[in-house]
Amino acid sequence: MTEKDRPPPEAFLRQAAQEGRGRLKLFLGAAPGVGKTWEMLTDGRRRRESWVDVVIGVVETHGRRETEALVDGYEIIPRRAVDHPGHSLGEMDIDAILERRPQLVLVDELAHTNAPGSRHPKRYQDIEELLDAGIDVYSTINIQHVESLNDIVASFTRVRVRETVPDTILENAEIEVVDIPPDELIERLRDGKVYIPQEASRALTHFFSKSNLTALRELALRRAAQAVDVQMLDHVRSHALAGSFAVGERIVVAVSELPVAAGLVRAGKLLADALKAPWTAVYIETRRSRAMSDDDRRQLADTLALASRLGASTATVPAASVAEGLRAFAADARATQIVIGKSTRPWWFEMRHGSIVDQLVRTIDDVAVHVLPGEVDKPTGQRSAATQPGRWGKPSHYAVSLAMVAAMTALGRLLLEAIDLGNIALLYLVPVMFAAATFGLRAGLFAGLASSLAYNFFFLPPTGTLTVNNPENVISILVLLGVAIVTSQFAARVRAQADLAQSSARQNAALASFSRQLTAAPDQDALMQAICAEVGRLLDVRAVLLLPSADGPMLRAAVPPEDRLEQIERAAAQWAIDNAQPAGRGSATLTASDWLFHPLRTTRGVLGVLGLTRDDAGEPVRSDQVPLLMSLLDQASIALDRMELEEASLHARQVDERDRLRSALLSSVSHDLRTPLTTILSAAQEMRRHPSAEMAETIEAEALRLNRFVSNLLDMVRVEAGALPMKVEATELFDAAASAAHDTRASLAGHDVLIDIASSIPLVRVDPVLLHHCLINLLDNAGRYADPGTPIAIRANRAADAILLSVIDQGPGIAPGSEKRVFETFTRLEGSDRVKHGTGLGLAIVKGFAEAMGLTVEAGNNSEPHGARFTIRIPEALIATDLTDKDIR
């Protein structure tokens, strides 16, 4: 397989990313009512008849009898109820579909916004999760919901659609356009087949006018064609197929550093608009690019920026020649048309260098070449030294070349008696090749001329003169000079290509290093500091990063540290944020500022601005650094966008967790407060009629239960706040267990409490009040879940490095895998020791109090007799082996 026939690596990466993913098919329509849902259900029915496992995730029939009839016979996954203020909403149940794992699921209305509290805010994100699980999906969408067309649709329909989906969804999907003529759709609307009559009459006078429907229909067909074109290009690239596949137009505009390039860009824009085609502005970087002046580089950067503002993709491609680079780029982009300018140059210049336009026309196939006339261009050879700094190289280069010629002459004089005169000429190829490869073409030509003169002067008779008597020697001189010129050309070309490859490799390495630094940032502040540090290091500038705020741009990171910016700098930063364009020194706006501010743009808008300046008050960014800066800005924008989305996602999860805890707390309070209060009120009313000691005891017991519940709530707040006052002292475990058993006698009615703590168990240094609370909650938990009439044991054992204090009941025990979850706040585990009523706070409080005292608590099951075992582990360090007078008192 040749290099030309080999598919690009990116194609293999895209194919690998699709492995294992489901296939998405979209039914695209110009407007509601064209029959997208009908077509989806019909296609799904055909798949079912082919023995494909098809289910319905969501289908909106909108009361249409024909659509409802098509739904019959499908397996429908029940929707998940989502509570919303005032009512309940039904959303697609992703978990149920993933558990069911069908081959194909039908999901209507791709752009739908899910109810608050759903796993994903948008339905297309639900579909992405299904596709990642390997499930095929059919879905429907109207053209007005495509993100990139939102403004266009609003411009003529006067309706701004709020629910949109990214364009990448369409590019990665198989698209079937569901289309009917506008007149037929209007007739369906009048017949009440789309909306109810009242809504239909209003829609006919607004959105569903014939002009709007015709424009929407054209947009749908064009957008589908673009998506298919992208998929077709991806296929032909992945299979290395030759040809332009010119089903749709694709335009490439070749730009240069000349001022006329801006006119080429505008002409390319007009051509792209006329053909409704994508277009790219490309600059071919050759060895001539190294000799460009700063003004030329600035002009090139301005031209590429103009193309980007006009909607083009931009690219810079290194190549040996402009014609070769354009041919390769056009073939890779499958371009159908090339726009290029032709400058008027002298005939001798074109004879020497050739015409790029002529080379393209002769060698490129299946591509139309648009040649636009340009102004007279002064050839490279006629440019003055003032406009070409360093063009001829340094004087030291010529001195070294001359020294090598002298060295070869001395060596030739030493070998003159040993070798033939013709072979001495070969020695002079060494300085020629060295000079051309090291210093460039001109130094190589100089070395070739000096070599021919030295060979003539020192070796060809008559020596000591430049006269040549023998005609054969004239041929030798000419051959030597010709070989020197050709060798210099080849060596200089190889050196130029190596320089281009090295420059490209350095830039790629810099971008890779920049990406690694951004990926490693743990939070937003570290990320912004890393952006400034890396940009400053790579471009040798000072860098600041500002984010928008209500009070104007806010300085968030700077390298080296900056305390403040002047008012004009802040004005430039604000302008860059508001207009999404560069501002400040080196731009076209607020040039009095010492800083240049570039916006960090994403699909969500401008996230911030990056400011650059130099200590020497020069241009913030050199013209040759502009492509690297653009790449750095793109990566920084993506990284900052990703970090903000991650933090927003984390905040959303925290809000969800707080809502869950709040709901659990309200549920717990409503139940566990109501029960004792109802008992107290009933007992109090009974006492009013028939005073008795039994009623008084009931009131007292329920009041104590209520007090314990409120204490648990307060204790949990203190645990989470880390505000637990502790008074550590030597404590007898038997006494602590007995006290806890006494205080829980009411809740343990019907259960015997067995305290198995030997007298040999030493005292422990803990807070007796917190330990008392731990034991009370463990005993209360055991009393609720132990089988009626069974005993509850409090047992202490001495281990090698700790004392184990356990509360053991005889009940259903704890479900395997739930041993740690039982200690979470408001947790009640089905099928475990946490089934019955309770706040879900008791065990969480035990864990919090134990950890505050330096203890650990574990949950598990007892084997004989069967039941739950909760163990407080008191480490060796807290065992009171040396009692003081304070401990004894």
N, C-alpha and C positions, 0 to 999 in steps of 0.2 A: 504494500500500500504506500503510495507516494504522499508527500506532505499535502499536496493539493486535494487528494482524495480522503484524507483523514478527517473525521468529524472533530469539531472543537471540543476541548474538555468541558466547557460550560454545558454543552448538550448532554454529555453523560451525567453531569451533576443534576441537571433538571430531570432526566429520566430516573435517576436514583431516588430523587425526592418524591417521585410519583409512585414508586414501588410500594405496594401494600395499601395505597389510598383508594377510596371509593371514587366512582366516576360521577360527575355532576352534569346534569342536562338541564338547561334553562329554556323555558317556553317564553319567548320575548314578544311582547305586543306593543303597539303604538299607544293604546289607551285601554281603560277598562271596558269590558264587554266584547272584545274581539274573539273570545273563546279560548283563552289560555288554559283555564282550569278544565274545560271540556276536553281539549286536546291532550292535556296531561293524563286525565283519567282514562281516556280512550287508549292512549299509548300504554299506560300501565296495565290495562285489561289485556291488551295484546301480549304483553310480557307474561302475565299470569297464565294465559292460554299456552305459553311456551314452557310452562312448569317453572317459572321464576317465582321465588317467594317474595310477594309484594304486600306491603301494609301501608295504611294511611296514617301519617303523623299528624298533619293538619290539612284540612280542605274546607275552604269557605264557600258554601253554596249560595249564600245571600238570598235564600228562599226560592231559587230557580228550580222549578220542578224537573226540567231536563237534566240538570246537573245532579240533583238529589237522586234521580233514577240511576245515574252512572255509579254513584257511591255504593249502591246495594251490591252485596256480594263480596266487598272488600273487608278484610280484617282491619278494624280501626283501633289504634292505640288510644286509650282514654286520656283526655287532657288532664294536666295537673292543675289543681285549684290554687290560685295565688290570692291571698287576702289583700284587698285594696280598700282604702277608706270609703265606707258606705256600701260596698258590694264585693263580690268575689269574681275574679277573672280566670278564664281557662287558657292555659298556655301549653305548648307542646312538651310532653314528658320525655326529656332526653334519656334519663336513666332507664325508663321502661323500654325505650327503643333499643338502647345499648344492651339491655339484658335479653330482649327478644332476638336481637341480631338477625333481622331479615336481610335478604339480598338487595332489596330495593325499597325505599320509603318515599312516599309522595308528601311533599311539604309545600303548601300553598303560600303565596305572598312572601317572597324572599326579603323584601325591604321592611317587614313588620318590626316594630319596636316592642320588645317584651315588657311585661309589667314589672314595676320596681320589686326587687327581691329575687328576681330570676337569676340563674347562673350567669347568663350573658345578657348584655343590654340589647343586642340585636339578634334577629332570627338567623341572619346569614352566619353569625358566629356559632350558633347551635349547629347549623349545617356543616360548618368546618369541622366541628368535633365529630360529627357522624362520618364525614369523609375520612378523617384521620383513623377512625376505627375500621375502615375498610368497607363501609356500607355505601352503596350507590344511592343517589338522591335525584329525584325529579322536583323541580321547583318552577315558579312563575314570577315574572317581573315585568313592569311597564317601563318604557324607555325613559320616562321622566324621573325615574328613581335612580338613574345612573349618575354618579357623583360629578363626573366631568361635564355632563350635559345639563346640570341643574340650572346654571345661569342662562344658558341658551333657551331652555324651555320657558323659564320665567320671563324672558324678554318679550315673547310673543303671546304667551297664554295669560300673563299677568297673575300667575299663580305660582307661589314659591313652595315647592315640595320639601317638606322637612325630613322625610324618611328616605335616605339614600344609601347606596352600597358602593364600595370601591370598585373601580374599573377592573382591578385584577381578578375579581370574581368572574367577570365575563370572559377574560382572556384565558382563564384556566378551565372553562366549561365548554361543553358541546351546546351549540345554540340552535334552536329551531324557532324561526320567526312565524308567529301566528298572525296572519294579515287578512283583513277584509277591506274593501273599498270604503271610503268615508261615507258615501251615500247609504250604503248598506248598514253601517254602524249607526248612523243617524236614524234610519228606519227602525232598527232594533230598539233604539232608545225611545222612540215615540211609542212603540208597542209595549213598553214597560218590561222589556226583557233584560234591561241593565239596572235601572233604578225604578223605584215606585213612581207613579205619575207626577206627584208634586215635585220630587227631586229631579225627574227627567226634564220637565219643562224649564226649570232653572238652569240645569246643566246645558241644555241646547242653546241658551242665550249667552253662555259664558265659555266654559272650557271646550264643549263639544261642537264648536262651530266648524264648518267645513274647512276653512283656511287653517285652523289650528290642527285638525286631524290630518290634513294633508302634510303639513310640516312635520308633525310627530311621526307620521308614517315614513317620510323620507329619512328622518333621524334614525328610526329603528333599523331600516334596511342598511343605511350606511354604517351604523355602529356594529351591526352583525357582520358586515363585510370586513370591517377592520379587525374584529376579533378573529374571524376565520383566517384573515391574512397573516396575523401574528402566529396563529397555530400552524399554518402552512409553512411559514418561514422556519419555525422551530423544528418542524419535521424534516424539511429538506436539509437543514444544517446538521441535525443529528445523524442523518444518513449520508451526508456529504454528497448530495445530488447536485449535478451541474445545471446551470441555467438560471435565468432571472425569475422564472415563474411569474410573468408579468400579468397576472390577473388584475391586480391593483397597482396603481402608480406609486413609486417610491423615488424620491428626489434627493440627489446629493449635490451640494453647492461647494465647490472648491474655493477656499479663501486663501489669501496671502497677507503679507505685511503691508501691501500697497494700499493707498487711500481708496483706490477704485473698488476694493473688496467690499466696502459697505454697500455700494451699488449692486454688486452681485447678490449680496444677502437680501436686499429688498426685492430684487427681481425674482430670487428663489421663493420668497414669501408670496409674491403675487401668483407665481406659477403653482405653488402648493395650494393656495386658496382656490384658484380656478379649478384645479383637478381634485380638490378635497383629499389631498394626499399627505402622508407624513414626509418630513424632510429633515436633512442633517447637514450641518455646516462642518466641513472637515478641513483641517490644515495638515499638509504633509510635511513632516519635519525631516529635512535632509542635512547634509554637511554644510550647506550654505547657511542654515539656520544659526550655526555657531557664530557666524560673522555679522549677524544683525546688530544694528545699533539699538540703544535704549529706546529711541523714538520709534524704530520699526517694531520692537517688541510691544511697546505701548499701543501702537496702532493695531497690531494683531489682536491683543487682548480686548481692545474696544470693539473690534469687529466680531469676535466670538461672543462678547457680552451682548451686542446688538442682536445677533442671531438667537441667542437664548431668550432675550426679551420678546422677540417676535414669534416664539413658539417652537424653535428648532431644537433638535438634539445637537450637541457639539462633540467633536472628537479631535484629538491630535494623534497622528499616526506616524511613527518613525519609519523611513524607507530609504533605499539607496537613491531613488529618483522620484520626482513628483509623479511622472506618468505611471511608474510601477506601483507606487503607493496608492494612487487613485484607482487603478485597475483592481488591486487586491481588495481595497475597501468597498468598491462598488460591487464586486462579486460576493463578498461576505454579507453586505446589506441587501443583496438582490435588487439593486437599484435599477430603475427603468429609464431614468433621465439624469444627466449630469449637466450642471450649469458651471461654466468656466469662463474666465476672461482671457482676452488675448491682447497683450501690450504690443505697441509698435516698436520694433527693435531693428538695428542695422542688419543687413544681409549677412555680414561676416560673423555677427554674433550668433545668428541662427545656424549658420553652417558649422560653427564650432560646437555649440551646445545643443542644437536641434530645437524643434518646436514641440512643446508639450501637447498642444492641440492636435498637431498632425500625428504625433505618436498615438494619441488616444483614438483618433478617428480610424487609423489604420489597424490598430491592434485590438480594440474592444468590440465585442459582438453583442447584439440584442439590446443595445443601450443607445438612446438618443442623446446626442451631445449638443447642448445649446451654447454657442460661442457668442459672448457679448464683447463689443469693442471696448478697449480701455485707452487711457492716455499714454503718451509716449513715455516709455520707461528707460531711464539711463542704464545701460548695461553695467553689469558688475565690474567689468574691466575699466569703465570710464568713471567710476565713482572716485572721488577724491579721497585722499588719506584722511582728511578731516572728518568725512562722513563714514569712513571705514576704519575706526580705531583698531589697531592690532591686526589688520587684514594681512599685512605682509610679514607678520611675526616679529620677534625680538631680534635685535642685532646679534645677540649671543648665539642664536640658532645658526646664523650664517657663519659666525666665527668658528663654531664647533664643526660645522660641515667642511669649511675650508681647512681646518686642522686635520680632519680625517683624510681629506684629499692629499694633504702634504705627507701624512704618515704612510698612505698607500704608495706615494711617489718614492719615498725613502726606501720602503720595502721592495719596490720594483727595482730600484737601482742596485740593491743588495743581491737580488735574484736574477739580475740581467744575464749573468754568465751561465746560470743553471737552467733557465727555462726559455721557451721561445718568446719572441717579441709579441706575437699575437695573444699569448696567454696572459701577458702582463695587463692587457686591457681589461681582462676579467676582474682584476683586483679592484678596479675603480667602481665596480658594481656595489661593493660593500658600502662605501660612504653614501652612494646614491640611495640605496634601499634604506639605510639607517636614517638618513635625513628625511626622506619622504614619510617613513613610518612614524618617526618620532616628532618631527617638526611640521609636517604638512607638505602639500604639493609644491609650493614655491621654493621652499628650502631644498626639496629634492631636485627640482629643475636647476637651481643654482649649483648644487653639487654635481649634477650631470655636465653642465657647461664647464665648470672648473675642471672636472676630470678630463674632458676632451681636450681642453687647452693644455693641461699638464702633461697628458699623454703625448700630444704633439710636440711640446716644447722640450721635454726631457728624454723622449724615447725614439721619436721618428726622425730619421736623418733628413736634412742636416739638423742635429740637436742644437739647442740654444737659440733657435729661431722658430717662428710660427710658419715657416715655409715648408711645403711638402713637395718633394721631388717625385716620389713614386706614386702613381695613380692608385695603386692598391692600398696605399696608406690612407689616401683620402677616403676610400670606401670604409676602412677600419674606423676612421674618426666618425664618419656619418653613422655607421652601425652602432658605435659606442654611444653617440649622442641619442640616436633613436631608441636604443635599449634603455638608456637612462630615463628618457621621457616616458616611455611606456611603463617602465618599472615604477617610476614616481607616481604615475596616474593610478596604477593598481594598488600600490602601497598606501597612497593617500586615501583612496576609496575604502580600503579595508580599515584603515585607521579611523576614518569618519564613521563607518558603520559600527566599529567597536566603541567609539565615543558615544554614539546614539544608544547602543545597547546598554552601555555602562550607565548613562544618564537615566535611561528608563528603569534599569535595575535599582539604581539608587532611589528613584522616586517611589518605586513599588515597595522597596524595603522600608522607606520612611513611612509610607501609608500603612504597611503591615504593623510596624512598631507603634504607630499612632493608634491603630485599632486595638492592639493588645493593651496599651495603657488605658484606653477608655473602657475596655471590657472589664479590667481589673478594679475599676473604681467602685468602692462599696456603697457610696451614697452620692446624692446630688452635689454637695459641696466639694467632695473629693473629685468628682467627675469634672466640674467646672475648673477646678485648680489644675487638673491634669491637662485639660484642653489648652489653657493658657500656657502652661509650662512646655508642652510639646510643640505648640505652634511657635512660641518664642524661640525654642531651641532649633527647630528646623529652618525657620526663616531669619533667625538672628535679629529678632525685634523684641520690643516690650509689648505685652499683650494684656488686655483687660476684657472681662466678660460682664455684661450688664443685662439684667432681666427687666421687663416692663413691670411697672407698678402704678398704683393710683397717684403716687407723688412723683412720677417720672421714672426714667431709667435708674435702676438700683444697682450699684456696684457690688458684685458677688464674688469675683475672683480676679487676681492680678498677679503677674510675674514680670519683674520684681514687684513687691507689695506697693500698692498705691492707696493713699488715704482718701483722696478726693480728686475730682475732675473739674475743670473750669466750666463756666456756664456755656461757652460756645461748644465745648465737647459734648455736654449733655444735650444741647439742642441738636447737634449732628446725630447723636445716638437716637434721639426721639424721632427725628425725621427718617432715619433708616428703619426704625421699627414701624412707623406709620405707613411708609411707602414701599417697604420690602426692597429697597435699593440701597447701594453703598452711598455713604455720605462722609464728608470730611476731606482731608488732604489727599490729593491724587484722584478725587472723583469730580463730578460736575456740580456738586452741591456743597455749600458751606466749606469752601476750600481754605478759609482762614484758620480752621482748626488744625492743630498739630497731629491729630489722630485721624486715622481712616477707620470707619466703622462699617463692617459687613454684616448684613442680617443673617441669622440662622433660621432658614426657611424649612418648613415641613408642610405636609398636607393639612395640618391643623392651624397653619398660619405662622407668623414670626414668633419664635420662642424667646429670642434675645438677640443681642448684637455682640460681635467680637471686635474689639478695638485694637489697632496696631499703630506703633510709632517707632522711630529710631532715635537713638541718643545723639546721632550726628545731625539731626534735623533734616535728613535726606528723605527721599520718597519712602513711605512706609513699606511698600512692596515693590521689589524690582520687577521689571517686565518679564524676565525669564522665570520668575517665581509664581506668576499668576496661575498657570495650570495646577501647580502643586497646591496653592492656596485654595482654589476652588474645590479640589478633592478633599482637602482637610476640612473645609467648611461643611461639605456634604456629610462627611463622617461624623463631625461634631454635632450637626443638627440631628442626625439619626440617633446618636447615642443619648443626647439630651432628651429627645422625644421619648426614647425607650425608658429612660430613667423616670421621667415624669409620669408615664403611663404605669410603670411598676409601682411608684409611690401612690398614685391614684388607686390602683388595684388594691394595694395594701391597706390604704385608708378605707376603701369600700368594704374589705373583709373585716376590718376592725369595727366599722359601723354595723355590719351584719352581726358580728359577735355581740356587740353591745345590745343590739335589738333583740337577739336571741336571749341574752341574759335578762334583759328587761321583761320580755314576755314570760320567761320562766319565773322570774321573781313575782310578777303580777299574778300569774297562775298559782304560784305557791302561796302567796299572801292571801289571795281570795279564798283558797281552800283551807289552809292551816290556821288562819285567823278566824274564819267563819265557824269552824267546828267547835273550838273551845268557847267562843263568844255565845254561840247558840246554846251550848250546855249551861253556861253561866246564867244566861237570861232565863232559861227554862227553870233552873234550880232556884233562882231568885224569886220568880213568880210563884213557884210551889211553896217556898218558905213563907211568902206573904200570906198564903192561905193556911198552910200547915207548917209552922216552924218546927224544925227537927235538926238534930245534930248531923244526921246523915246528909241532908242537903247542904249543910255548911261545909262538910268535908268535901263534897263534890265540887262546890264553888271554889274551895281552897285548892283542890287538886288541879282543876281546869285553869285557875288563875296562875298557878305555878307553871303549868304546861305552856300557857300563853307567854308568861314571863321568860321561860326558857327559849321559846321561839324568837321573841324579840331580842334576847341576849345573843342568840346565834346570828341574827342579822347584823347586830352591832359588832360582834366579834369578827364576822367575815369582812366587814368594812375595815376593821383595824388590821386584819391579816393582810388584805390587799394593799393597804396604805403603808404597811411596815411600821405601824405605830403601836407595838405591843409592849407595855411596861412590864418588866420582869423583876422578880425578887427571888433569886436563887438561894436555896438552903437545902441542907441535908434532910431527905424525906424518906420515911418508912413506907415501903410499897404496900405492906399489908394494911396499914392504916388508911392509905389513900384509896385502896380498893374497897375497904369496908365503908368508908365515907361515901364513895360514889354509889355503892349498892344501896345504901340507906336513902340517899336522895332520889333514887330512881325506883323506889319500891312501888309507887303507884303505877308507873308505866310497865313494870315487870310483874304485875299481878298475874298469878297462875304459873310463874316460873320460879324455881329455886335458884338462888345464886350461890355457887360453890366457889370459895376462895381457897386456892391451892398455892399458897406462898409460904415457903419454909422459913423458919426463923434464922436460918443461916444466910439468907439473901441479905446482902449489905444495903446500907442506905445509899441513896443516889442524890446527886446535886442537880436539882431541877426546881422550877417554880411550882410549888404545890398547887396553886390556884389553876394554872394552865393545865397541869397534869390531871387535876380533878375534872376540868371541863372535857379533856380528851376521854377520860374513862366514862363520864356521864353520857357523852355522845355515842361511844361504842356500845355501852350497855343499852341505851335507848334504841339504837339500830338493831341490836340482837333481840330485844324484846318485841320489836315489830315483826321481824322476819323468822324467828324461831317457831318450830311447830308447837302448837298448844300443849301445855303441861310438861314440856321438856326442860331440863335444867340448863342454866347458863354458867359457864365456868370462867373464872379469872385465874390465870396460872402464870407463875414466874419461874423461869429456868435460867441457870447460869451457863453461858456459853464460854468459849475460849477467850473471846475478847469483848464480851458484852453481856448484858442481862436482857432476856427476852420476856416482855410482859404481854400476855395474850388474852384476848376475850374470845371465847369459843361458844358458838351456839349449835343447835341441832335443827337445821332447816334445809332448804333447797340448795344452799351454797351459792357460789359465784360462777357464772358461765366462763368457760375457758377463753382466755384472751382479753377478759374485762377486768383483770386484777388491778390495773393502773387507772382505768377510766372511772372506777367507782369513787376516786378521790377528787374528780373534777367537779367544779361548782355547778349545782343544779342538775347533776347527772342522775338519771334513773334508767337502769338497764333492764330491758325486757328479758325474761327467762333467767333472771339472776337474783341475787340477794337484794336487789334494789327495786323490786316490782311494786311493792305496796306503797301506800301514801307516805308522803314526807316531802320536805323542802328540797332535799338534795344538797343541803348545806352541812349537815352533821359531820360527814366524813371529810369534806373539804376543810372544815374547821379543825378537825383532828390533825390533818396533815400540816396545816398552817401553824398550829400551836406547837406541834412536835418539832418541825424544822426550826422554829424560832428558838427552841431550847437546845438545839443541836442534836435532836433525836431523829430517827427515821421511822416511818410506819409502812407496813406491808399488808397486803390482803391475799388470802389464799383459801384453799379448802382443806378441811380436816378429814382424814381418812376414816378414823374409828373413834367415836361415832361420826357419821357424815354431817357436815355443816360448814359454816363459814368460820374462818379464823382471821382475826385482825391482830397484828403483832407490832408492839412498840419496841424498837431496838434502842437500848440505852448503852452507848459505847463505854469502853473501859475508862476513858478519860473522865467520865462523869460519875464514876463509882467512888463513894466517900470512904476511902481506905484509911485516911488520917484525920480523925475528927478533932476539931478545935473546941475551945470553950464556947465559942459563939455557936457552933453546931449543936453542942449539948444543951445550951440554954434554949 
